[in-house]
């Protein structure tokens, strides 16, 4: 039982060497080409994009390209792959592998790098059967600094102070008031000119009128009054005064009653006219 235990380190060493390029896997007919991962050191500010370039010496065929990060415990963590491995759970979408024209170079980018993204990165290619092979690049180091590096640029103008804002507000209000006053003054001048023109026209018309007594053309006059259509009770006219007229008398014969002689009266008789009696059937009328 002791012999198998002694063979385990040897077997492990053989397996490790088998993963290295050109070791134990048909080195003379290897299909791979060396990989380069650049730049060797990259420093970016926090929030910026960090981009590495993984390059082949010749255009590869039938391969899978992976992007790895070396953890503090010397373990490799797969970040992204080309073609994209959609079966990998929980992959951070900030890590991208993008092929460039020509098929030999690939960009490996970290979008919006964070402080904890600082570390060691490398790329590895796995060649597919019939001749399986694994090839890895040299590692590169990424450093993410705090904040954005300030470039020497012109100093921006300071923001306006509250005093300047208050002064601008006062200037605007003053301009508005002056505009209103000018508008009122213009309105007053126009009204005064209109009244003056109207009065001048009336004065000229009065001077052009002919004097009184001279014949003038027809003039139209409008009289205003009030009409009362209420019904009023008619009052009778007072009787005309009675004017005494000259009276003439005539002799009237009244027939007497049976058995009594008739009587005559004359205006010329000394007795004068006889007073009228009720039994007489006629009366004396003035002529």
NUSE-110849 format. One record per residue (C-alpha): residue in one letter; x, y, z. Coordinates in pm, 1 decimal, padded with zeros to 6 digits, m for minus. Each point is the difference from the previous one (the first is absolute). Layout:
BEGIN
r aa:a c1:X c2:Y c3:Z
...
END
This chain:
BEGIN
r aa:x c1:00000.0 c2:00000.0 c3:00000.0
r aa:x c1:00295.8 c2:00230.4 c3:00044.8
r aa:x c1:00098.1 c2:m00013.5 c3:m00369.0
r aa:x c1:m00327.2 c2:00147.1 c3:m00138.0
r aa:x c1:00026.9 c2:00286.8 c3:00244.8
r aa:x c1:00347.4 c2:00077.2 c3:m00127.1
r aa:x c1:m00126.0 c2:00004.2 c3:m00360.3
r aa:x c1:m00264.5 c2:00267.7 c3:00060.9
r aa:x c1:00242.5 c2:00294.8 c3:m00004.8
r aa:x c1:00149.9 c2:m00130.1 c3:m00324.6
r aa:x c1:m00339.6 c2:m00040.5 c3:m00160.8
r aa:x c1:m00097.2 c2:00351.5 c3:00108.1
r aa:x c1:00320.6 c2:00142.9 c3:m00147.7
r aa:x c1:m00058.6 c2:m00180.1 c3:m00329.2
r aa:x c1:m00355.3 c2:00137.0 c3:m00020.4
r aa:x c1:00120.2 c2:00351.9 c3:00071.1
r aa:x c1:00265.1 c2:m00024.3 c3:m00267.6
r aa:x c1:m00256.6 c2:m00136.2 c3:m00240.5
r aa:x c1:m00192.7 c2:00327.5 c3:00024.9
r aa:x c1:00302.8 c2:00210.3 c3:m00087.4
r aa:x c1:00054.2 c2:00091.9 c3:m00364.7
r aa:x c1:00218.3 c2:m00246.4 c3:m00187.1
r aa:x c1:00032.0 c2:m00252.9 c3:00284.4
r aa:x c1:m00093.5 c2:m00363.2 c3:m00051.7
r aa:x c1:m00269.1 c2:00083.7 c3:m00259.7
r aa:x c1:00161.8 c2:m00039.9 c3:m00336.0
r aa:x c1:00218.9 c2:00306.2 c3:00014.7
r aa:x c1:00137.3 c2:m00034.3 c3:m00355.7
r aa:x c1:m00349.7 c2:00020.3 c3:m00150.0
r aa:x c1:m00162.1 c2:00244.7 c3:00241.3
r aa:x c1:m00283.9 c2:00208.9 c3:m00160.8
r aa:x c1:00027.6 c2:00294.4 c3:00236.2
r aa:x c1:00187.5 c2:00328.6 c3:m00024.4
r aa:x c1:00143.5 c2:00204.1 c3:00288.1
r aa:x c1:m00233.2 c2:00242.5 c3:00178.2
r aa:x c1:00086.6 c2:00352.4 c3:00110.4
r aa:x c1:m00199.2 c2:00199.2 c3:00254.8
r aa:x c1:00068.1 c2:00373.4 c3:00007.1
r aa:x c1:00060.8 c2:00240.9 c3:00153.1
r aa:x c1:00201.1 c2:m00163.3 c3:00277.2
r aa:x c1:m00108.5 c2:00274.8 c3:00243.1
r aa:x c1:m00316.9 c2:00202.8 c3:m00029.4
r aa:x c1:m00118.3 c2:00278.5 c3:00230.4
r aa:x c1:m00345.2 c2:00153.2 c3:m00032.2
r aa:x c1:m00206.9 c2:00226.6 c3:00227.8
r aa:x c1:m00305.3 c2:m00133.4 c3:00171.0
r aa:x c1:m00303.9 c2:00011.6 c3:m00228.2
r aa:x c1:00200.9 c2:m00013.7 c3:m00324.3
r aa:x c1:00025.3 c2:m00294.9 c3:m00240.6
r aa:x c1:00304.4 c2:m00229.4 c3:00014.3
r aa:x c1:00093.3 c2:m00182.1 c3:m00322.9
r aa:x c1:00261.1 c2:m00269.6 c3:m00062.7
r aa:x c1:00093.8 c2:m00154.6 c3:m00336.1
r aa:x c1:00047.4 c2:m00374.2 c3:m00048.0
r aa:x c1:00183.8 c2:m00078.8 c3:m00327.6
r aa:x c1:00085.2 c2:m00314.9 c3:m00197.8
r aa:x c1:00310.4 c2:m00020.7 c3:m00216.9
r aa:x c1:m00212.1 c2:m00155.1 c3:m00277.1
r aa:x c1:m00366.1 c2:m00036.9 c3:m00067.2
r aa:x c1:m00126.8 c2:m00292.7 c3:00209.5
r aa:x c1:m00264.8 c2:m00254.1 c3:m00093.7
r aa:x c1:m00238.6 c2:m00203.9 c3:00213.9
r aa:x c1:00075.5 c2:00162.1 c3:00333.3
r aa:x c1:m00160.8 c2:00155.3 c3:00306.0
r aa:x c1:00157.0 c2:00310.1 c3:00155.0
r aa:x c1:m00046.8 c2:00056.5 c3:00374.7
r aa:x c1:00081.1 c2:00296.5 c3:00220.8
r aa:x c1:00120.6 c2:m00075.0 c3:00353.0
r aa:x c1:00079.0 c2:00186.0 c3:00316.6
r aa:x c1:00242.7 c2:m00126.8 c3:00262.4
r aa:x c1:m00152.1 c2:00015.8 c3:00346.8
r aa:x c1:00204.7 c2:00082.1 c3:00312.2
r aa:x c1:m00002.5 c2:m00374.3 c3:00082.1
r aa:x c1:00165.8 c2:m00079.6 c3:m00339.2
r aa:x c1:m00319.2 c2:m00139.4 c3:m00147.7
r aa:x c1:m00124.6 c2:00092.2 c3:m00347.0
r aa:x c1:m00345.1 c2:00147.6 c3:m00047.7
r aa:x c1:m00152.0 c2:m00005.9 c3:m00347.2
r aa:x c1:m00136.2 c2:00345.4 c3:m00087.2
r aa:x c1:m00113.6 c2:m00028.3 c3:m00363.6
r aa:x c1:00047.9 c2:m00210.5 c3:m00313.9
r aa:x c1:m00014.5 c2:00011.3 c3:m00379.3
r aa:x c1:m00228.4 c2:m00139.8 c3:m00127.9
r aa:x c1:m00212.3 c2:00112.6 c3:00291.9
r aa:x c1:m00076.7 c2:m00267.2 c3:00254.2
r aa:x c1:m00364.5 c2:00054.3 c3:00090.8
r aa:x c1:m00006.0 c2:m00302.8 c3:00227.4
r aa:x c1:00228.1 c2:00164.6 c3:00256.8
r aa:x c1:m00221.4 c2:00106.6 c3:00293.3
r aa:x c1:00044.5 c2:00327.1 c3:00183.2
r aa:x c1:00240.9 c2:00152.3 c3:m00252.8
r aa:x c1:00074.9 c2:00370.2 c3:00044.8
r aa:x c1:m00127.5 c2:00186.2 c3:m00305.4
r aa:x c1:00268.8 c2:00266.6 c3:00038.6
r aa:x c1:00259.4 c2:m00232.7 c3:m00155.0
r aa:x c1:m00003.8 c2:m00027.9 c3:m00381.0
r aa:x c1:00211.5 c2:m00176.5 c3:m00266.1
r aa:x c1:m00022.9 c2:00169.0 c3:m00341.1
r aa:x c1:00168.5 c2:m00135.1 c3:m00318.5
r aa:x c1:00186.0 c2:00250.0 c3:m00221.0
r aa:x c1:00027.9 c2:m00010.0 c3:m00380.8
r aa:x c1:00246.4 c2:m00262.7 c3:m00122.7
r aa:x c1:m00093.1 c2:m00265.7 c3:00257.3
r aa:x c1:00334.8 c2:00012.1 c3:00186.6
r aa:x c1:m00064.9 c2:00267.8 c3:00261.7
r aa:x c1:m00269.0 c2:00028.2 c3:00266.9
r aa:x c1:m00088.4 c2:00281.6 c3:00238.4
r aa:x c1:m00075.4 c2:m00099.5 c3:00358.8
r aa:x c1:m00170.7 c2:00291.6 c3:00176.6
r aa:x c1:m00128.9 c2:00080.3 c3:00345.8
r aa:x c1:m00282.9 c2:00251.9 c3:m00011.2
r aa:x c1:m00003.5 c2:00257.7 c3:00282.3
r aa:x c1:00292.1 c2:m00145.6 c3:00190.2
r aa:x c1:m00024.0 c2:m00011.9 c3:00378.9
r aa:x c1:00267.5 c2:00010.8 c3:00267.6
r aa:x c1:m00032.8 c2:m00372.4 c3:00070.6
r aa:x c1:00068.3 c2:m00078.6 c3:m00369.0
r aa:x c1:00370.4 c2:00056.0 c3:00059.0
r aa:x c1:00194.2 c2:m00325.3 c3:m00051.1
r aa:x c1:00174.4 c2:m00233.3 c3:m00244.5
r aa:x c1:m00165.2 c2:m00099.9 c3:m00329.9
r aa:x c1:00094.1 c2:m00228.8 c3:m00290.9
r aa:x c1:m00161.1 c2:m00172.2 c3:m00297.3
r aa:x c1:m00002.2 c2:m00367.8 c3:m00098.8
r aa:x c1:m00088.5 c2:m00183.6 c3:m00322.2
r aa:x c1:m00139.0 c2:m00352.2 c3:m00016.7
r aa:x c1:00039.1 c2:m00168.3 c3:m00337.7
r aa:x c1:m00278.3 c2:m00242.9 c3:m00077.6
r aa:x c1:00039.0 c2:m00362.8 c3:m00121.6
r aa:x c1:00135.8 c2:m00182.1 c3:m00185.2
r aa:x c1:00314.8 c2:00154.1 c3:00148.7
r aa:x c1:m00096.2 c2:00140.1 c3:00338.5
r aa:x c1:00238.8 c2:00255.5 c3:00144.4
r aa:x c1:m00002.1 c2:00273.8 c3:00265.4
r aa:x c1:00209.5 c2:00315.0 c3:m00026.0
r aa:x c1:00027.1 c2:00286.4 c3:00251.3
r aa:x c1:00150.0 c2:00347.4 c3:m00021.8
r aa:x c1:00224.3 c2:00177.9 c3:00243.9
r aa:x c1:m00192.5 c2:00180.6 c3:00274.7
r aa:x c1:m00058.4 c2:00374.3 c3:00006.9
r aa:x c1:m00074.4 c2:00221.0 c3:00298.2
r aa:x c1:m00291.4 c2:00242.8 c3:00030.7
r aa:x c1:m00007.3 c2:00282.3 c3:00252.9
r aa:x c1:m00318.2 c2:00201.8 c3:00058.5
r aa:x c1:00066.3 c2:00332.2 c3:00170.0
r aa:x c1:m00240.0 c2:00213.5 c3:00198.5
r aa:x c1:m00181.8 c2:00273.3 c3:m00186.7
r aa:x c1:00069.6 c2:00142.5 c3:m00342.8
r aa:x c1:00345.8 c2:00123.8 c3:m00089.6
r aa:x c1:m00014.1 c2:00377.5 c3:m00045.9
r aa:x c1:00152.1 c2:00124.6 c3:m00324.2
r aa:x c1:00152.6 c2:00349.2 c3:m00025.8
r aa:x c1:m00287.6 c2:00194.7 c3:m00144.0
r aa:x c1:m00125.5 c2:00351.3 c3:00032.9
r aa:x c1:m00154.9 c2:00076.3 c3:00330.0
r aa:x c1:m00376.6 c2:00011.3 c3:m00037.6
r aa:x c1:m00171.7 c2:00321.1 c3:00082.7
r aa:x c1:m00151.3 c2:00003.3 c3:00348.0
r aa:x c1:m00374.5 c2:m00033.9 c3:00024.3
r aa:x c1:m00196.5 c2:00323.9 c3:00033.3
r aa:x c1:m00034.9 c2:00121.3 c3:00352.4
r aa:x c1:m00336.1 c2:00067.1 c3:00160.1
r aa:x c1:00081.2 c2:00372.5 c3:m00005.4
r aa:x c1:00034.3 c2:m00010.3 c3:m00377.9
r aa:x c1:m00329.0 c2:m00184.1 c3:m00029.5
r aa:x c1:m00169.6 c2:00260.3 c3:00220.9
r aa:x c1:00150.8 c2:00282.4 c3:m00204.5
r aa:x c1:m00125.3 c2:m00159.5 c3:m00321.7
r aa:x c1:m00348.2 c2:m00033.7 c3:00149.7
r aa:x c1:m00003.0 c2:00367.1 c3:00103.9
r aa:x c1:00115.9 c2:00104.8 c3:m00347.0
r aa:x c1:m00276.3 c2:m00201.5 c3:m00164.6
r aa:x c1:m00271.1 c2:00147.2 c3:00224.8
r aa:x c1:00130.1 c2:00355.3 c3:m00062.5
r aa:x c1:m00003.9 c2:m00053.2 c3:m00375.2
r aa:x c1:m00357.2 c2:m00129.3 c3:00015.1
r aa:x c1:m00116.5 c2:00303.3 c3:00202.2
r aa:x c1:00168.3 c2:00241.7 c3:m00241.7
r aa:x c1:m00170.6 c2:m00171.6 c3:m00290.7
r aa:x c1:m00340.7 c2:00034.4 c3:00168.4
r aa:x c1:00060.6 c2:00370.4 c3:00073.2
r aa:x c1:00102.0 c2:00069.4 c3:m00358.8
r aa:x c1:m00313.3 c2:m00175.8 c3:m00123.2
r aa:x c1:m00222.3 c2:00210.7 c3:00228.5
r aa:x c1:00175.0 c2:00320.6 c3:m00110.7
r aa:x c1:m00050.8 c2:m00085.6 c3:m00365.1
r aa:x c1:m00369.4 c2:m00071.0 c3:00062.9
r aa:x c1:m00043.1 c2:00336.3 c3:00176.6
r aa:x c1:00167.3 c2:00189.5 c3:m00286.6
r aa:x c1:m00221.9 c2:m00168.6 c3:m00258.6
r aa:x c1:m00313.9 c2:00082.8 c3:00201.4
r aa:x c1:00104.6 c2:00366.5 c3:00035.4
r aa:x c1:00067.7 c2:00031.1 c3:m00373.1
r aa:x c1:m00336.2 c2:m00156.4 c3:m00080.3
r aa:x c1:m00186.8 c2:00242.4 c3:00229.0
r aa:x c1:00187.4 c2:00299.6 c3:m00145.4
r aa:x c1:m00083.3 c2:m00101.9 c3:m00356.4
r aa:x c1:m00365.6 c2:m00048.5 c3:00094.6
r aa:x c1:m00023.8 c2:00345.1 c3:00159.8
r aa:x c1:00167.5 c2:00167.6 c3:m00295.5
r aa:x c1:m00249.3 c2:m00160.9 c3:m00235.6
r aa:x c1:m00295.6 c2:00120.1 c3:00208.7
r aa:x c1:00140.4 c2:00354.9 c3:00014.6
r aa:x c1:00044.0 c2:00015.4 c3:m00376.0
r aa:x c1:m00354.0 c2:m00122.0 c3:m00060.0
r aa:x c1:m00138.3 c2:00269.7 c3:00234.4
r aa:x c1:00196.9 c2:00269.9 c3:m00185.9
r aa:x c1:m00128.4 c2:m00118.7 c3:m00336.6
r aa:x c1:m00367.2 c2:00030.4 c3:00108.0
r aa:x c1:m00185.4 c2:00308.1 c3:m00153.2
r aa:x c1:m00119.5 c2:00281.0 c3:00232.3
r aa:x c1:m00354.2 c2:00010.0 c3:00130.7
r aa:x c1:m00262.7 c2:00140.2 c3:m00236.8
r aa:x c1:00186.0 c2:m00094.4 c3:m00314.1
r aa:x c1:m00147.0 c2:m00267.3 c3:m00216.0
r aa:x c1:00154.0 c2:m00327.3 c3:00067.1
r aa:x c1:m00042.5 c2:m00340.2 c3:m00136.4
r aa:x c1:m00226.5 c2:m00251.5 c3:00154.4
r aa:x c1:00109.7 c2:m00103.5 c3:00343.6
r aa:x c1:m00108.8 c2:m00305.6 c3:00180.4
r aa:x c1:m00100.6 c2:00044.8 c3:00358.0
r aa:x c1:m00082.9 c2:m00277.5 c3:00237.6
r aa:x c1:m00234.7 c2:00077.8 c3:00284.7
r aa:x c1:m00029.4 c2:m00241.7 c3:00283.3
r aa:x c1:m00317.6 c2:m00021.8 c3:00198.5
r aa:x c1:m00228.6 c2:m00234.8 c3:00177.9
r aa:x c1:m00334.2 c2:m00119.7 c3:m00126.7
r aa:x c1:m00271.0 c2:m00075.5 c3:00250.2
r aa:x c1:m00252.5 c2:m00249.8 c3:m00130.7
r aa:x c1:m00186.3 c2:m00040.7 c3:00326.1
r aa:x c1:m00379.4 c2:00034.7 c3:m00016.4
r aa:x c1:m00131.9 c2:00305.4 c3:00167.2
r aa:x c1:m00358.0 c2:00078.0 c3:00095.2
r aa:x c1:m00148.3 c2:00271.5 c3:m00219.2
r aa:x c1:m00124.3 c2:00297.7 c3:00192.4
r aa:x c1:m00313.4 c2:00157.7 c3:m00138.9
r aa:x c1:00038.0 c2:00345.8 c3:m00137.1
r aa:x c1:m00160.2 c2:00268.4 c3:00217.1
r aa:x c1:m00332.4 c2:00126.4 c3:m00131.2
r aa:x c1:00021.4 c2:00306.5 c3:m00205.4
r aa:x c1:m00120.6 c2:00312.4 c3:00179.2
r aa:x c1:m00359.2 c2:00083.5 c3:m00064.4
r aa:x c1:m00028.9 c2:00325.7 c3:m00187.5
r aa:x c1:m00339.7 c2:00167.3 c3:00036.7
r aa:x c1:m00171.9 c2:00041.4 c3:m00328.5
r aa:x c1:m00277.6 c2:00234.1 c3:m00099.0
r aa:x c1:m00333.0 c2:m00163.0 c3:00061.7
r aa:x c1:m00314.7 c2:00064.9 c3:m00196.6
r aa:x c1:m00337.4 c2:m00118.4 c3:00107.5
r aa:x c1:m00299.3 c2:m00098.2 c3:m00207.5
r aa:x c1:m00360.6 c2:m00049.4 c3:00079.2
r aa:x c1:m00089.8 c2:m00358.5 c3:00053.6
r aa:x c1:m00357.7 c2:m00113.6 c3:00024.6
r aa:x c1:m00052.2 c2:m00295.0 c3:00230.5
r aa:x c1:m00323.7 c2:m00182.8 c3:m00049.5
r aa:x c1:m00202.3 c2:m00003.9 c3:00310.5
r aa:x c1:m00159.9 c2:m00283.3 c3:00178.2
r aa:x c1:m00355.4 c2:m00077.5 c3:m00069.4
r aa:x c1:m00216.2 c2:00272.1 c3:00143.9
r aa:x c1:00278.6 c2:00255.0 c3:00039.5
r aa:x c1:00080.6 c2:00271.5 c3:m00256.7
r aa:x c1:00329.4 c2:00007.2 c3:m00154.6
r aa:x c1:00258.8 c2:00248.5 c3:00117.4
r aa:x c1:00234.9 c2:00200.4 c3:m00197.7
r aa:x c1:00306.2 c2:00171.1 c3:00107.5
r aa:x c1:00196.9 c2:00257.9 c3:m00176.2
r aa:x c1:00339.9 c2:00131.3 c3:00061.9
r aa:x c1:m00124.9 c2:00349.3 c3:m00050.4
r aa:x c1:m00282.3 c2:m00027.2 c3:00250.3
r aa:x c1:00044.5 c2:00194.0 c3:00317.5
r aa:x c1:m00054.6 c2:m00299.7 c3:00206.1
r aa:x c1:00290.1 c2:m00172.2 c3:m00155.1
r aa:x c1:00010.9 c2:m00362.2 c3:m00063.5
r aa:x c1:m00197.8 c2:m00219.6 c3:00213.5
r aa:x c1:00185.0 c2:m00243.5 c3:00208.4
r aa:x c1:m00014.1 c2:m00350.8 c3:m00116.5
r aa:x c1:m00228.3 c2:m00231.0 c3:00177.4
r aa:x c1:00026.6 c2:m00362.6 c3:00041.8
r aa:x c1:m00327.6 c2:m00068.1 c3:m00157.8
r aa:x c1:00096.5 c2:00162.8 c3:m00323.8
r aa:x c1:00108.6 c2:m00243.4 c3:m00256.5
r aa:x c1:00246.9 c2:00231.5 c3:m00172.3
r aa:x c1:00273.5 c2:00234.2 c3:00106.7
r aa:x c1:00126.9 c2:00318.5 c3:m00135.1
r aa:x c1:00337.7 c2:m00023.1 c3:m00175.1
r aa:x c1:00216.3 c2:00291.0 c3:m00076.0
r aa:x c1:00056.0 c2:00069.8 c3:m00365.3
END
